[in-house]
Amino acid sequence: MPAESKPATESKSVPEPPAERPESDVGRRVHAFRRLRRMSLRALAERSDVSGSFLSQLERGRSSASISTLARIASALGITMAELFDTSAIGPTPLRAQDRPVLDWVGGGRKTSLTREPLSGFGVYEAEFAPGGSTGDEQYSHPGWHEVVVVLTNQVTVLLDTERFVLGEGDSLDFDSRQPHRIVNETDALSVVHWVLGPTQPGDKE
């Protein structure tokens, strides 16, 4: 009597891992620089004025941060904002739109780097602000930098210390980053700007 054949075992497909969230790239960079500086999670949290639990979630890619919070973290780590993005690419390789390093803000914005690496200390970005979106709830400052904001579509309002500037398409504004500042979209449509950060001139005083 022939041996009873066993039914073929169904092959189970292995689900693909979910795509990494954009903020995970920034979180990994924060973690890497913190370890490089031999700084504890608690120490960095205290210097950045954030909670240890929040910083832990950020490093794991499970939380987003406003641009003002990231500015404080970068300052505490002794690095530039541009260095929070992945800068591993070498040589004149095109940066495709879909490959831009992305940073989502808690305040309702989206910022992408337009260069793979900082250009001799410069950071060049494209930022999108949803209706009501901003760089954060409060103004922030970071010495040693100069900023230029150019509006591509719609308009944004730049709150610069006690002054208020409404910029429309094609308008631009440059200012010293030591001045407390905040950018907000007060319209009901998406606003897009180009944002350039560069070091202050050697002759500028801190």
Backbone hydrogen bonds in HBPLUS format (Angstrom, degrees):
<---DONOR---> <-ACCEPTOR-->    atom                        ^
c    i                          cat <-CA-CA->   ^        H-A-AA   ^      H-
h    n   atom  resd res      DA  || num        DHA   H-A  angle D-A-AA Bond
n    s   type  num  typ     dist DA aas  dist angle  dist       angle   num
A0024-SER N   A0021-ARG O   2.92 MM   3  5.51 154.7  1.99 118.4 126.5     1
A0025-ASP N   A0022-PRO O   3.26 MM   3  6.01 148.0  2.37 119.1 124.2     2
A0027-GLY N   A0023-GLU O   2.95 MM   4  6.20 162.3  1.98 151.7 157.3     3
A0028-ARG N   A0024-SER O   2.88 MM   4  6.05 156.2  1.94 146.8 152.2     4
A0029-ARG N   A0025-ASP O   3.11 MM   4  6.37 152.1  2.19 143.4 150.8     5
A0030-VAL N   A0026-VAL O   2.90 MM   4  6.23 158.9  1.95 154.7 160.5     6
A0031-HIS N   A0027-GLY O   2.93 MM   4  6.18 163.5  1.96 150.4 154.9     7
A0032-ALA N   A0028-ARG O   2.84 MM   4  6.03 160.1  1.88 147.3 153.0     8
A0033-PHE N   A0029-ARG O   2.91 MM   4  6.09 168.1  1.93 154.7 157.3     9
A0034-ARG N   A0030-VAL O   2.91 MM   4  6.03 152.3  1.99 146.2 154.7    10
A0035-ARG N   A0031-HIS O   2.97 MM   4  6.21 159.4  2.01 151.2 155.9    11
A0036-LEU N   A0032-ALA O   2.90 MM   4  6.10 153.7  1.97 144.6 152.9    12
A0037-ARG N   A0033-PHE O   2.91 MM   4  6.10 147.0  2.02 143.0 151.0    13
A0039-MET N   A0034-ARG O   2.99 MM   5  5.34 178.7  1.99 157.7 157.9    14
A0038-ARG N   A0035-ARG O   2.94 MM   3  4.76 151.2  2.03  97.9 106.8    15
A0044-LEU N   A0040-SER O   3.08 MM   4  6.35 166.7  2.10 156.3 158.5    16
A0045-ALA N   A0041-LEU O   2.96 MM   4  6.10 159.0  2.01 147.9 154.5    17
A0046-GLU N   A0042-ARG O   2.95 MM   4  6.15 158.6  1.99 149.9 155.0    18
A0047-ARG N   A0043-ALA O   3.02 MM   4  6.24 161.9  2.06 148.9 153.8    19
A0048-SER N   A0044-LEU O   2.90 MM   4  5.98 138.7  2.07 144.5 155.6    20
A0049-ASP N   A0045-ALA O   2.93 MM   4  5.90 110.7  2.43 136.3 151.9    21
A0050-VAL N   A0045-ALA O   2.97 MM   5  5.06 169.7  1.99 146.5 149.4    22
A0049-ASP N   A0046-GLU O   3.29 MM   3  5.07 152.8  2.37  95.2 103.2    23
A0055-LEU N   A0051-SER O   3.09 MM   4  6.37 164.1  2.11 150.7 154.7    24
A0056-SER N   A0052-GLY O   2.96 MM   4  6.12 153.5  2.03 145.0 152.3    25
A0057-GLN N   A0053-SER O   3.05 MM   4  6.27 156.9  2.10 144.9 150.5    26
A0058-LEU N   A0054-PHE O   2.89 MM   4  6.18 152.0  1.97 149.4 157.8    27
A0059-GLU N   A0055-LEU O   2.96 MM   4  6.19 161.6  1.99 150.5 154.4    28
A0060-ARG N   A0056-SER O   3.16 MM   4  6.36 138.6  2.34 139.1 149.8    29
A0062-ARG N   A0057-GLN O   2.85 MM   5  5.05 155.9  1.90 163.4 156.6    30
A0061-GLY N   A0058-LEU O   3.02 MM   3  5.13 161.0  2.06 107.0 112.7    31
A0070-LEU N   A0066-SER O   3.04 MM   4  6.37 161.7  2.07 154.0 158.9    32
A0071-ALA N   A0067-ILE O   2.92 MM   4  6.06 144.8  2.05 139.8 149.5    33
A0072-ARG N   A0068-SER O   3.17 MM   4  6.46 149.2  2.27 140.6 147.4    34
A0073-ILE N   A0069-THR O   3.00 MM   4  6.34 156.4  2.06 148.7 155.5    35
A0074-ALA N   A0070-LEU O   2.83 MM   4  6.00 164.5  1.85 151.1 155.0    36
A0075-SER N   A0071-ALA O   2.99 MM   4  6.11 158.9  2.04 142.1 148.2    37
A0076-ALA N   A0072-ARG O   2.93 MM   4  6.13 155.4  1.99 145.5 152.3    38
A0077-LEU N   A0073-ILE O   2.99 MM   4  6.24 139.6  2.16 143.4 154.5    39
A0077-LEU N   A0074-ALA O   3.14 MM   3  5.08 125.3  2.45  93.0 107.1    40
A0078-GLY N   A0074-ALA O   2.95 MM   4  6.12 115.4  2.38 137.5 154.4    41
A0079-ILE N   A0074-ALA O   2.99 MM   5  5.23 172.3  2.00 149.3 149.0    42
A0078-GLY N   A0075-SER O   3.12 MM   3  5.00 145.7  2.24  95.5 105.9    43
A0083-GLU N   A0080-THR O   3.14 MM   3  5.35 134.0  2.37 100.1 111.6    44
A0084-LEU N   A0081-MET O   3.00 MM   3  5.54 162.0  2.03 114.9 120.8    45
A0085-PHE N   A0082-ALA O   3.13 MM   3  5.81 164.1  2.15 116.6 120.8    46
A0093-THR N   A0091-GLY O   2.83 MM   2  5.70 135.8  2.02 109.6  95.4    47
A0099-ASP N   A0096-ARG O   2.84 MM   3  5.20 149.9  1.93 111.6 121.7    48
A0100-ARG N   A0097-ALA O   3.42 MM   3  5.59 170.4  2.43 107.0 109.6    49
A0113-SER N   A0101-PRO O   3.10 MM  12  5.57 153.3  2.17 149.1 157.4    50
A0103-LEU N   A0111-LYS O   2.74 MM   8  5.11 147.3  1.84 155.6 165.3    51
A0111-LYS N   A0103-LEU O   2.85 MM   8  5.11 167.1  1.86 149.5 153.7    52
A0105-TRP N   A0109-GLY O   3.02 MM   4  5.04 166.7  2.04 129.0 133.1    53
A0108-GLY N   A0105-TRP O   3.43 MM   3  5.81 159.2  2.47 112.3 112.2    54
A0134-SER N   A0107-GLY O   2.95 MM  27  5.06 142.2  2.09 115.8 127.8    55
A0130-ALA N   A0108-GLY O   3.09 MM  22  5.75 156.2  2.15 156.9 164.3    56
A0110-ARG N   A0128-GLU O   2.77 MM  18  5.02 148.1  1.87 145.5 152.4    57
A0128-GLU N   A0110-ARG O   2.65 MM  18  5.02 164.3  1.67 153.7 159.5    58
A0112-THR N   A0126-GLU O   2.85 MM  14  5.34 165.1  1.87 155.1 159.8    59
A0126-GLU N   A0112-THR O   2.88 MM  14  5.34 156.7  1.93 153.3 161.2    60
A0114-LEU N   A0124-VAL O   2.83 MM  10  5.57 177.0  1.83 151.2 150.4    61
A0119-LEU N   A0122-PHE O   3.05 MM   3  4.77 134.2  2.27 125.3 131.2    62
A0122-PHE N   A0119-LEU O   2.99 MM   3  4.77 154.5  2.05  99.7 108.0    63
A0123-GLY N   A0197-LEU O   2.75 MM  74  4.98 157.0  1.81 147.0 153.8    64
A0197-LEU N   A0123-GLY O   2.80 MM  74  4.98 162.6  1.83 149.7 155.3    65
A0125-TYR N   A0195-TRP O   2.80 MM  70  5.04 160.1  1.84 150.6 157.0    66
A0195-TRP N   A0125-TYR O   2.86 MM  70  5.04 164.3  1.89 139.3 142.9    67
A0127-ALA N   A0193-VAL O   2.83 MM  66  5.30 165.6  1.85 154.7 159.7    68
A0193-VAL N   A0127-ALA O   2.86 MM  66  5.30 160.9  1.90 154.0 160.5    69
A0129-PHE N   A0191-SER O   2.76 MM  62  5.14 164.9  1.78 155.0 159.7    70
A0191-SER N   A0129-PHE O   3.02 MM  62  5.14 164.2  2.05 143.7 148.8    71
A0133-GLY N   A0130-ALA O   2.65 MM   3  4.89 160.5  1.69 139.9 140.4    72
A0132-GLY N   A0185-ASN O   2.86 MM  53  5.16 137.4  2.04 143.0 154.6    73
A0185-ASN N   A0133-GLY O   2.82 MM  52  5.47 162.7  1.85 168.2 171.2    74
A0135-THR N   A0183-ILE O   2.99 MM  48  5.60 136.3  2.18 153.7 162.7    75
A0140-TYR N   A0181-HIS O   3.00 MM  41  5.46 153.2  2.07 138.2 140.6    76
A0181-HIS N   A0140-TYR O   2.93 MM  41  5.46 157.0  1.99 138.0 142.3    77
A0142-HIS N   A0177-SER O   2.97 MM  35  5.54 158.7  2.02 130.3 136.2    78
A0200-THR N   A0144-GLY O   3.16 MM  56  5.46 150.9  2.25 115.4 117.6    79
A0177-SER N   A0145-TRP O   2.88 MM  32  5.25 162.3  1.91 141.6 143.5    80
A0146-HIS N   A0198-GLY O   2.69 MM  52  5.33 153.3  1.75 162.6 170.8    81
A0198-GLY N   A0146-HIS O   2.93 MM  52  5.33 164.4  1.95 156.4 161.7    82
A0147-GLU N   A0175-PHE O   2.93 MM  28  5.52 172.7  1.94 166.3 167.7    83
A0175-PHE N   A0147-GLU O   2.96 MM  28  5.52 149.4  2.06 147.6 156.7    84
A0148-VAL N   A0196-VAL O   2.87 MM  48  5.11 148.1  1.98 147.7 155.2    85
A0196-VAL N   A0148-VAL O   2.90 MM  48  5.11 165.8  1.92 151.3 156.2    86
A0149-VAL N   A0173-LEU O   2.87 MM  24  5.34 163.0  1.90 150.2 155.3    87
A0173-LEU N   A0149-VAL O   2.92 MM  24  5.34 143.5  2.05 143.7 155.0    88
A0150-VAL N   A0194-HIS O   2.85 MM  44  5.12 165.2  1.87 156.7 160.1    89
A0194-HIS N   A0150-VAL O   2.78 MM  44  5.12 158.2  1.83 151.5 157.8    90
A0151-VAL N   A0171-ASP O   2.96 MM  20  5.68 166.5  1.98 167.6 172.1    91
A0170-GLY N   A0151-VAL O   2.86 MM  19  5.41 170.7  1.87 145.8 146.8    92
A0152-LEU N   A0192-VAL O   2.77 MM  40  5.43 157.9  1.82 145.8 151.7    93
A0153-THR N   A0192-VAL O   3.21 MM  39  5.18 159.8  2.25 136.5 139.4    94
A0192-VAL N   A0153-THR O   3.33 MM  39  5.18 156.9  2.39 124.8 130.5    95
A0156-VAL N   A0167-LEU O   3.06 MM  11  5.49 146.9  2.17 146.4 156.1    96
A0167-LEU N   A0156-VAL O   2.87 MM  11  5.49 170.0  1.88 176.0 175.8    97
A0157-THR N   A0184-VAL O   2.83 MM  27  5.33 169.9  1.84 162.0 165.6    98
A0184-VAL N   A0157-THR O   2.94 MM  27  5.33 160.1  1.98 150.7 157.3    99
A0158-VAL N   A0165-PHE O   2.73 MM   7  5.10 160.6  1.76 156.2 159.1   100
A0165-PHE N   A0158-VAL O   2.90 MM   7  5.10 160.7  1.93 145.2 151.6   101
A0159-LEU N   A0182-ARG O   2.77 MM  23  5.12 168.2  1.78 165.4 166.6   102
A0182-ARG N   A0159-LEU O   2.93 MM  23  5.12 133.3  2.16 137.9 149.7   103
A0160-LEU N   A0163-GLU O   2.90 MM   3  5.08 144.0  2.03 133.8 143.6   104
A0163-GLU N   A0160-LEU O   2.85 MM   3  5.08 161.3  1.88 133.9 131.5   105
A0161-ASP N   A0180-PRO O   2.67 MM  19  4.99 142.4  1.80 151.7 161.1   106
A0171-ASP N   A0168-GLY O   2.92 MM   3  5.43 161.0  1.96 136.0 140.8   107
A0179-GLN N   A0176-ASP O   3.03 MM   3  5.92 165.7  2.05 124.5 128.4   108
A0204-ASP N   A0201-GLN O   2.89 MM   3  5.37 159.0  1.94 118.6 125.5   109
